[in-house]
Amino acid sequence: MTRLSVEMLAADAPEPITSAGHAQLGIAVLAGIAVIVLLITKSKLHAFLALTIGSLALGAIAGAPLDKVLTSFSTGLGTTVAGVGVLIALGAMLGKMLADSGGADQIVDTILAKAGGRSMPWAMVLIASVIGLPLFFEVGIVLLIPVVLMVAKRGNYSLMRIGIPALAGLSVMHGLVPPHPGPLVAIDAVKADLGVTLALGVLVAIPTVIIAGPLFSKYAARWVDVPAPDRMIPQRASEDLEKRPGFGATLFTVLLPVILMLAKALVDIVVDDPENLVQRVFDVIGAPMIALLASVLVGIFTLLRPAGFSKERISPLVEKSLAPIAGILLIVGAGGGFKQTLIDTGVGQMVLDISEDWSIPALLLAWLIAVAIRLATGSATVATVSAAGLVAPLAADMSTTHAALLVLAIGAGSLFFSHVNDAGFWMVKEYFGLSVGQNIKTWSVMETIISVVAGGIVLLLSIVI
């Protein structure tokens, strides 16, 4: 979504709807978040419904007329879905094409064929990071788990030595690198530059994934020494295919959106003239929607056709890719509605005032807020969209790089200590056949390391750039 279109949508946003004091707003925020937490964790209500009800509770306790609260929520929902909905859909299409064509398996098999022994954990990080770029975290787990289990089984490796690096690669991509939904929503909320955020996100992701992946996996393997469970090795997609796309073509398709978005950011820095034809061209082809659309269209010829997919099979495949993201779109949209309600009730200004009074660095405050919501709700996406709404006013006077770092601070905080209220916690536990205690020692600690290391690097970068 272009900056202009975001500003046009924001122009339609309602005026602030209350002048309540800080104490009342603080109570309203805590109550709204508490409602969301209790509905998700205790009542097992869908996050979309919990966010909707929480927004209404927030507005009511803040003393705002409910009709205006509804307007704020609807505006935020519409703006957020308009900004990231198409991107989520295109990412889902690309991920489905990558999986069903056998392209993901081709990348995995090619890299594993050249790795062995001590290099295997590093190979798993590389595989997960590449595969994780266009895929949602849950989809990435489903794709990579068979590989992790087969490598551990056939190579007689510790499951944690192989599994932790793969999970770290997926998690870091999910929290820090667009076009994943969380970073995109935060970018939209704080009006950060996507290209700069992407470049800095990759810069932060590399050392983070090394520390939380191959290095931490040495200790995780000592703490929890378990074999790969035979019952959880499912069939891989490409086992039903007679042929698969080539490694080079698959890798190019996966990386194409990143290449186009980074190229746009580079041209913007070098040329820095909005009227220049070259910059205008790259502003178009480097826009997230165009970059992902290009990758999807290219994927038809580089992934599906080489795998033997006829024209008749392409449309049903695309249709199947959209069904699973309905829940994600609703959650992200409702998160945007909650964000707008926070802003319009004056909570954003309250956070701005508090940060000035307490002298808390904006990036640290953003990280702490995201951590608190993550621990409470278990959802990295809910933590990201809620924290982005709370700290968005802090970005008003920030430079382009610091606004991007604010997004990354939120993303880092949203990954902190996954536990029993996180669906990802249970996915990893069941796939790896771990007890709750073993999963906390490995998966939960790994998530915490990612959050703390990434947050620390973001703070260091804010000092030097």
N, C-alpha and C positions, 0 to 999 in steps of 0.2 A: 504494500500500500504506500503510495507516495506521500511525502510530507504535506503537499498541497491538499490532497484528498482528506487526510487526517484533520487538517485545520478547518476544512469546509464542514466536516462532520462535527467537529468540536464547536463550531460557531452556532450549531443548532442546540447545543447542550443547555439545559435549564440554568437559571441563575442560582446562586447559593440559596438554600431554602430555610435556613435557621440562623439565629444569632446567639445560640446557646453558649454558656460559658464553658471554659475548659473542663471544669469538674463534671458537668453534665455530659459533655461530649465524651470525656474519658470513660464514664460509666456506660454510655451508649455503645462505645466501641467494644469494651470488655463484654458487655451483655450480648451484642451482636455476634461476636466471635464465639462466645460461650454457647449460644444457641446453635451455631453451625457445628461446633465440636460435639456437643451432646447428641444432636440429631444424626451425625455421621457415625459416631462411635457407639452410642448407647442404643439409639432407635434403629440403627442400620439403614437410615434413609439415604436415598441417592443424593450425591453431592449437589446436583442441580437444584433439587427441592430444598436442601439445607441452606444453600447460598441465597435462594430466593426468600425463604422465610427469615433468615438472618438479616437480610437487607431491610425487610419490613420492620423487624424488631429494632434494628439500629435507628431507623428513621423515627419510629414512634417514641422511643426513649429519649432521642435527641430533641423531641418536641416539634418535629416537622409535620405539616399536614400530610396525611397518607396519600392523597391524590398526587401531590408533588413528589413524594417518595417513589411512587409508581412510575411517574414520568422520568425521574432520574434513573431508576433501575432499567427501564425499557430503553432509554437513550444509551446507557452504558453497554447494555447487552447488544443492541444493534450496531453500535460503533465497533465494538470488539469483534463481533462475528464478521462484519464487513472488512475489518482490517486483517484478520488472520484466518477466517473460515475457509476461504479459497485456498490458502497456502496449506492448511491442514489436509484439505481434500486432495490437492495435488501430491503432497507428500505421501498420503495413503496409497494413491494410485502407483506412484513410483515404487514404494515398498512392496506392494502386491506383485508388480511386474518383476521386481528383482527376485522375489521368493519363488513365484510359480514358474518362472523361466529357467530356474536353476542357476541364475547369475550369481546369487549369494553363495551357493555351494561352489561355484567355479572359483570365486575369489578365495574362499576358505581353503579349498583343496590345493590351489596353486601355491598359496603361501605356506601351507603346512608341508607341502612336498619339499620345500627348500629349508625347512626348520627342523630342529631336533635337539634333544638333550637340554642344555641350559637355556638355549634360545627359544624354547617352546613357549614359556610364559610371555616373552616379548612378542612372539608371533601372534598369540591370542589377543594381546592388547591392540596390535595393529589391525587384526581382523575385525575386532569389535568396534574399533574407532571408525574404520571405513564403512562397515555395514551399518553402524549406528547413525551415520550422518543423515540419511533420508528416512530412518525408521523410528517409530515410537518405541519407547523403552520396552513395553510389554511384547511388541512384535519382535523386537530384536532378541529378547530372551528366548522366545519360542523358536526363532531361527537358529540361534547359537547353541542352545542347550544340547541338541543331538551331537554337535561337533565337539563340545566340551566333554561330554560323557564318553564319546567314542575315542577321542584322543587320550583321555585319562585311562580308559580301559585297555586299549591296544598298546599304549606306550608304557603302561604300568606306572603312571604318574599319580601323585597325590591329587585328589579331586580339587582341593582348595588351591593347589599350586597352579592348576590350569583354569579353574573356574573364576577365582577372584580377579585375575587380570581381564578376563572377558567381561565380567560384570562391571568392573571399573571403567573400561572403555565405553560401554553403553551408558552408564550413569553420568559420566562426565559430559558426553555429547548431549544427553538429554537436558542437563541442567544449565550448560554454559554456551552451547553453540547453536545459533539459529541455522536452519529453519524449524527447530523444535518449537512446539506451541508455547511453552513457558517463556523462553527468551523473547519470542516474537511479541507476546502480550506485554512483557515488561518494556520492550523497546517502544511499542506503541504508546504505553502509558506515560513514559518519561520523555518521549519525543527524542530518543537517541538515534544516531545514525547507524543503520543496519550494517553497512560495510565495515565501519570502524569497530562496531561491537563484535562482528564476526572475526575480524583480524585479531583483536585483543582476546576474544574468547578462545581462539586456537592457541594463542601465546600462553594463556593461563592454563589451558587444558593439558598441554604437553607435560610440564613438570608434575602437574597434579596427578595425571593418570599413571605416570611412572612410579611415583611414591605410593599411591593407593593400590596400584596393580602389582607389577612384578616384585617390587621391594616388600610390600606388606604381605604378599602371598607366602613368602618364606616363613613368616611367623604364624600366619593363619594355618598353614599346613602342619605346623608343630602343635598348635593348640587343638586343632580338630583334624585328626588323621582318619579319614573315612574313604572307602572305595566308591567308585561310581556305581550307582544302583542299576542293575540290569533291566529292571522293569520300566525304567524311565527313558530308555533309548528308543525314540519313535522313528518312524520312517522319514527319510528326507525327501523333499519335494522332487529332486532331480532323479530319484530312483525310478520314477515312472516315465521319465523322458528318454527318448532315443538319442537326443543330442542337446547340447547346451551352448549358450553364447560364449564367445571367447573372453579370456581374462582381460585383455587390453580394452576391448569395447565395453565390457561391463564396468570396469574401473572408471573409464572416461564418462560413462553415463551417470554414475553415482556422484562423481566429483564435479560435473558440469555446472550445477547451480552454485557451488562454492566458488568455482573459477570465475563465473560471470559476476557474482556479487563482489568478490575481491578486486576484480578488474575495474569495476565501477568505482570502488573506494580509492583505488590507486590513481585513476584518471582524475577524480575529483580533487585529489591532493596535488597532483602534478600540474593540471591545467588551471583549475580554480577560476573558471570563467563560465557562468551559466549560459552565456550566449554562444559559446564555442560549439560548433557542430559536432566535434568528436565527443565532447562531454555530454551533449544532449543525447547522442546515440547511446553512449554507455549508461546514461541515466535510465534509459528505457530497457536495454537488454540486461542491465544489472539489477533491475527492480525484482524483488523476490518472486512475484507472481510470474513474470516473464521468464525468469531463470528456471523456476521449477516447471513451468509449462514447457519450456524448451527441452528440459531433461525428459519429461514424460513423452513428448513427441519423438524425441531421438530414441528413447527406449523401445518404442514400437519396432524400430528397424534394427536396433543393436541387441535387444534382449528377446523380444517375442518372436520375431520372424526367424532368427537363427535357431530358436528352440522348436520351430515347426508349428507355431500358432497361426492358424488361418484367420482371415478377416472376421469370420463369424465368431471366433472364440475371444477376440479382443474386447468387444463391447461387454459381454457377460463378466469378464475378468475385472474390468473397470468398475462395473456395477457392484460386484462383490466387495471391492476394496472400500466402498463408501459406507456400507452398512455398519461396520464396527466402529466408525468414528462419530456416529450420531451422539453417543454419550459424551465423548470428548468435547465435541462442539458445544453441547449444552452446558457442560461444566465450565468451559472457558468463557462462554457467553455470560453465564450467570456470575462468574467471577468478575467480568467486566462491569456488570450491573452493580455488584457489590462495591467495586472500586468507585464508580460514579456516585453512588450514594454516599460513600465516605467523603468524597470531594465536595459534593453539594451541601452536605450538612456541616461543612466547615472543619472536618477532621484533618484534612490535609494541611490547612493553615495552622491548626493546633499543633500538629507534629513539627511544622516549621518553627513555630514559636518555642516549643519545648527544646528543640535541637539547639536553638540560639541561646536559651537560658542555661541549659545544662552543658553546653560546649561539647556535645557528642559529635564526633566526625560523622558526616552524612553517610559515608559508606559503611561505617561500623553500625550505625543505627539501622540502616537498611538490612544488613546481615542479621542483626539481632531480632528484628521484627520477623523476618522470614523464618528464622530458626524457631521462634516461639510458635508461629502458626503451623509450621511443619510438624513440630512435636505434638501439637494439639490435634491436628486433623489427620496427619499421616499422608497427606497429599502434597507432592511437590508442586503440582500445578496450582492448587488452591493457595498454597503459601506464596507462590510467585505473584499471582494476580492480585491477591489481597495486599501483600507488602508493597507492590508497585503502586497501587492506589494510594496507600498511606504516605509514601515518600515521594510521590511524583512532584509536589511543589518544591522539593529540595533541588530538583534539576533545573529550575528556572534560570538560575544565574551560572550554571556550570558550563565549562567548555565542552566541546564535542567529545573529547577523550574521557573526561570525567563523567559525563552522562552515560557513556558506554560502560565505564567501570561501575557505575551505580547499578546498571542492569546485571552485570556479572556478580556484584556483591549480593544482590537479591537471589540470583540463581544459585550461588554457592550456599547461602543460608537455607534455601529450600531443600537441600539434599541432606541436612543434618540428621543423624541417628534415626534411620528407619526402624520402626518397631512394630508391635502387634496391630496397630491401627492402619498400617500401610499394606495395600494389596500386593505390592512388590515383595514385601517381606515373606508373605505366604507362598508366593510363586517360587521364590528361590528355595525356601525351606522344603517344599514338596518335590520340586524337580531334583534337588540334591539329596533328598532323603535324610535331612538333618532334624535334630530336636530343636525346640525353641531356644534353649541355651546355646547350642552350637551355632545356630543362625545368628544370634546376637554377637557371639565372639568373632564371627567372620564377616557376614554381610553388614550388620549394623555398625560394627567398628569401621569397616571399609568406607561406608557412607559418611561417617563422621570425619574420617581422615580427609576425604574429598572436600567436604565442606570447610574444614578448618584450613587446609593447605590452600585451596582456591581463594578463600577469603583473605588469608594472609598475603598471598601474592597480589591480589587486587589492591590491598592497602599499600603494599610496597610500590606498586606501579603508580599509584596516585601521588606518591612523593616525588618520583623521578620524571613523570611525564605531565 
